[in-house]
Amino acid sequence: MHALRALTYRAAKVIDLPDIGRKFNYWYKKKEVVATETMLPKYAPSWMNSAIDLWGHVEDKETRDDAQIFREIEAALPIELSLEQQIEIVRRFIEQEMNQDGMCATYAIHDKPGNPHVHIMLTMRELTPEGTFGKKNRAWNDRTHLQGWRDAWEKHVNDALAAAGCDARISAKAYKDTNPDLKPTVHLGPVHVGRKDAESTNRRARRVKRNERIVKSNRLA
């Protein structure tokens, strides 16, 4: 149940599947989910508007145990903009870059303090004008296609920031290309309160110290 389980976690939904004796419930854990929506190509049948029906159908269509059922994009949202403005960025990006290519998408915006971001689940198979899924589009796996999405996201976000009168801008370029003389800090990961995992705690402490050294080095540079 890879897609449905992923959906419940990202969109904070409760999905009960009595036919197979499974129930997924991440609602109580994901209180930061502030917006979620399923967006489809214009010729999609109406039943696909239900995220549960859509992703349940996507799972049923795959017969191999090792099949990739969906693709996910995670992107940071600008803290300078309101939730309504953030939603508009996400909707415009999905409609122009995914829906027009025949992809179905479900997004979920997580409003974590200081780190608002969006999860976008995408179908792997192209939706045909007849409203059925065809073969998997291998072109969507190409690195140049991914770079096209990165460039498009940069434009959508920067256009929104400019329209809102904000001076901030983002870049789709790698950190090493925009700041060649500076070193990037490392990701710390979540804090596991009460977790009896000494190695995890020590690993995070080492990363904190490493980031302190990097920040100091960057200031000197």
Salt bridges, closest charged atoms under 4 A:
GLU32 OE2 - LYS30 NZ 2.93
GLU32 OE2 - HIS110 ND1 3.58
GLU37 OE1 - ARG91 NE 2.87
GLU62 OE2 - ARG125 NE 2.87
GLU62 OE1 - LYS136 NZ 3.75
ASP66 OD2 - ARG64 NH2 2.93
GLU72 OE2 - ARG10 NE 2.67
GLU72 OE2 - HIS119 ND1 2.66
GLU88 OE2 - ARG92 NH2 3.07
GLU97 OE2 - HIS156 NE2 3.53
ASP159 OD2 - LYS155 NZ 2.76
ASP197 OD2 - ARG195 NH2 2.99
GLU199 OE2 - ARG203 NH1 3.90
GLU199 OE2 - ARG206 NH2 3.20
